[in-house]
Amino acid sequence: MEKNEISKSKLVVPGEAVGTVAAQSIGEPSTQMILRSFHTAGIASVVTTKGLPRIIEIVDARKKPKFPTMQVYPEKKIADKYEKVREIWRKLEDVKVSNLISNFEEDFKSGSMMLNLDKEKLAFHEVTGRKIASELSKKEGITVDQDGDRIKVKVKKKENIKSMRTTFVHVLATSIIGIPGINKAMMLQGEDGTFHITTSGSNIEKVMEIEGVDKWHIYANDPFEVARNYGIEAARNVLANEINDTIKQEGLTVSFKHLALLADAMTYTGEIRSAGRHGIAGDKDSVFARAAYEETVKHFINAGLFGEKDMLKGVAENILIGKQIGLGTGKVKLAVRKTDMGKLKGSK
């Protein structure tokens, strides 16, 4: 097949029901996913991170994914330098006080807590006890005193056990280094010898501020965060790619053009909308089309109250009233010119 013939074969025929075909093409493999999930013994807990739950998360346009992740790439000039990339890694992972101690002791009678630092953890994260004490001293309502590998935190105003316990919990959750929201970061090396960083949790805005990071080569699986930092077009690509990757992980295949159409429908207004009644389906102009999806009575009552008109231009509303839809053969309308009509009459 020649190049021109291949390009022509990818064209959509005018009047093709592309939305219906895309819905069927995505819906059928999704059904297979849930069947596989229910019939796979012993790994039910793993299913929540992939498969159908992930597709639902994307299509429903959840504001925050359950497991946000990022792929952070360094600038090309340092991508193959381990130490340089490690410096970026150190600035990414959010390391809290609780990650740097072996144990702690609370004394509610004196209103104090003793933190026993872990030398190995300190060395791994390249943090000193002085750094921890310095960060804790910035918090209000406590005094900090360091003695070698031990840090004593004392509450200035002892009110009750509950308030002291709350203060101690906040002390343990204090960030010492890293970026809030990034719980874990891991360095990986590609086949070409270059390094990149994968994170659990995401914060694109803060990561872009780190020196050495390629600001235009950060990938996050949270489309809303991508939209805030890179724009709606980038978010559209994330939506399509995430669904595509999820389907591929299950060993299934769906043509990317169907996924791209869904992503386009969710983002063409400039904002990310869900495919359900709170998004695409609920925003349709047709009263019948909205009522056919969910909350039928509500849509009819509102339409009656506000005097809405249904022009019957879509698919769902025409099917409801038994009228031919404007797709396929229904897209074509025949007309005869007056001059030709005269010829037809004359031929009789």
N, C-alpha and C positions, 0 to 999 in steps of 0.2 A: 504494500500500500504506500503510495507517495505521500509526501509531507502535506500537500494541500488537501488530499483526500482525508488524512487523519484529522486535520483541523476542522474540516467540514463535518466530520462524523461527531464532533464534540458540540456542535451547535444545537440549540434547542429549537424544535419546531414551533412556529407561532401557534398559540392556543394550547400548548401542552400544559397539563395540570401539574406544574413543577412542585407546588406546595404539598399536594397530596402524595406525589411520588416520593418526595423527600421525607415526609412523615412516615410513610410505610417503610422506606429503606432504613430509617433510624429505629423505628419502633420494633420491627421484627427481630433484629439482632439483640435489642435491649431485652426482649422477652426471653431469648436464649440465655442471656446473662443471669437473670433471676432464677431460671430453672437450674442452671449449673450451680448457682450459689446455694440453693436449697438442697441440692442433692450431693453437695460436697461435704462429707462428714469431717468434723474435727477442726475446720478452719473458718467457722462462722465469724469469729472475731476479726479476721483479716478482711472480710468482705466490705466492711464499712469504709475502708480506705481506697477502694477501687470498685470497678464494675458499675452496676446500675445505681447504687447510692451516690456515686460520684457524678454520673450523668444527670441524675435528678437535682443534685446540688447546683450544677451548672445551669441547667434549663430553668430551674426555679429562681435563678439569679440571687442566690443567698448572699447576703452582704459580706459574710466572712466565711471562707471555707473551713471545714473542720480541721484539716491538716494543711495549713499554708506552707509552701516551700519556695525557695529561690535558687536560681543558678547564677552565681556571680563570677564574672570573668575579668581577670586583670588586663591591663594594657599590654599590647603585643610585645613591647620592648622588655617586659619583665615576666611574661607568661611562662617562660621556661626556667626561671630562677626561683628555686625552692624557698630560699630565705626571704626573698622579697614578697612572695605570695604568702608565706607564713606570717609576715608582719600584718598583712591585710586580714588574714584569718584571726589573729589575736584581737583585732579591733572589732570583729564582727560578733563573735559569740558573747551573749549576755551572761557574764559570770557574777553570781550573787554570793553574798557572805556564806550562805548555806553550802555552796559548792567548794568552799575553801577551808572548811573546818572538819575535824575528825568527830567532835561532839561538843555539846554545850551543857552548862549547868545553870539552873535557875534558882534564885533565892528570893522568894517573895517577901520574906520577913525584912530583908534589908533593901529589897527593890533593886536587885542587881542580877546580872547574867554574865557568866564567864564563858568566853569563846576559846576553845582549844584549837589552834591552827594546825593544819596538816601540811607538813613540810613538802611532801611529794606533790600535793595538789598546787601548792604555791609555786613550786619550781616548774611544774607543767604549764601553768598559765602565766608564768613569769611575773608574779605579783609578790609584793613584800607585805609584812605585817604593818609596816608604817603606812603603806598605801591604804590598807583597809581601815586603820585607825583614823586616817585623815578624812576618808569619805564618810565614816560614821559620825565624826565630830561635826559635820555640816548639818546633821539632823537636829531638830529642836527638841527640847525636853529631856535630853540625856547628856551624861558626861562620859567620856571615853578615856581609859587609862591602859596603856600597853606595857606589858612586862614580859619581854622575850617572846615566846611562842603563845602567850596568852593575852587576851584583850578583855578587860573588864568594862562592862557597860552598866551604868547605874541611872535609874530613873530619878529625875530631879524632884518631881512631885508625886508622892505615893498616894493614890486615891483609893483604889481597890485592886483586888487580884485580877479582875477582868481587864481593867485599863492597862495594868502592867504587862499582862500576857499579850495584849494587842500590840503594845510597844515592842516587845521582844520578837513577835512575829514579823513586824515591819523591819526590825534590825536584820533578821535573817534573810529577808527578801530584798535588802538593799543591793543595788547593782554597783559593782566595783569597776569593772571594765566591760566594754562591749556595747551593743546597741539593743535597747529595749525591744522585745518582741521576737528576737532571734534566740531561741532556746538552745539550739545546737548547730554547730558548723563543722563541716568535714572537708578536708582537702582531697581532691581526686586528680589523678594524672591521666591524660588522654593518650591515645596511641601515637600521637605526634610528639609526645614528650612535654607538652605544655600542661600547666596546672589550672584548675578552676575550683571553686568552692560551692558546695551544696549546703543549704541551710534548712533547718526545721524552724518555721516561723519566717515572717517577712517584714521588711521595713525599707522599701526602695528609696524613699526620700533621704533617710539617714545614710544608707549605703553609698548613695551617689556622692556624698560629701567626703568620703574617704579617698585619700590620695593614692593613686595607683590603680583604682578600679575603672574599668572601661564603662563609662556611664551609659553608653548606647548598646551595651551587651549584657544586660541584666534581664533575666527571665523569671517571672513569678507566676504562680498558678492562680493568683487572685485577680480576676479581671477588673474589679472595682479599683484596686490599688494601681494596676497598670493604667487604667483610664485616667486616674488623678495625676499620674506622673508623665505618661507618654501620649495620652490622647485616646479618643474613642476608636480610631482605626487600629491601634495596637491592641486594645481590649478585644476588638472583634476577632483579631487573629488568635488571641489567647483562647477565646471561647471555642473557636473551630478546632484549634490544635489540641486542646485538652480533651474534647469529646473524641477526636480521632485517636489520640494516644490511648485513651481508656478502652475504646473498642478494640484496638490492636492488641492490648495487653491480654484480652480475653481470647485471642486467636481468631477474631472475626474481622471482616473487611467491609467497609462502606465507602462508596465513592465520595471523595472530598467535596465535590460540588454540592451534595446534599447538605453536608455539615456547614459549608460556607453560606448556603442559602439561609439556614437557621440562624447562624451568627449575624448575617446581614439584617434579618428580620428583627433580631433582638437589639440591634444597635443603630439602625438607620435614622432614628430621631435625634441622635447625639447623646443619648443616655442608654444605659443597659437596662432592658426590661425583661421580665420573665415571660415565658410562653403561656402562662396560665391566665386565670381570670383577673389577676391584678396587673397584667401586662398586655401582651399582644391580643389575646382573646377578649379581654375586657375593654380594650380601646377601639374595637371595630365600630365603624359608622352605622352598620346595620343593627337594628333592634333585634330582629329575628336571629341574626348570627350570634349576638351576645347571649341571648336567651337560650339558644340551642346548646351552649357549652355548660354553664352552671348558673345557679341562682335565677332560674327562669321567671318566677313570680316577681322578684324585685325589679328586673329589667322592664317587664311589661307595665308595672305600676308606675315606675319613673318615666317611662315613655309616654304614658297617658297623662301624667301630671304636667309634664313639660311640653306636650304637643309635638313629640318627635315624629319625623316622617322617615319611612324606609323606602329608598329608591330601588331596592331589589336589583342591585348591580353585582353582588357577589355570588359565591357558590352556595354556601350553606342556606341562605334565605330562599334561593330559588328552588333548591331541593325540597325545602319544607313545604312550599306551596304547590309543588308539582310542576314547576315551570322549567323549561330547558335552560341549562346553565350556559354561560358565555365562554365555554372552553371546548376544545376538540372540534367536532363538527358544528357545535352550537356557536362557535366563534365566527363562522362564515355566514354572511347574509347576501342573498342574491337580489339584484335589482335590474330592471330592464329600462333602457333609455327610451324616451318618447319616440325618437326616430325609428328605433328598432320595433317599437310597439306597433307603429303604423305599418311597417312591412309585414309584421305577423298578421295583422288584420286583413291586409291586402291579399295575403296568400290563401286566405280561406275561401 
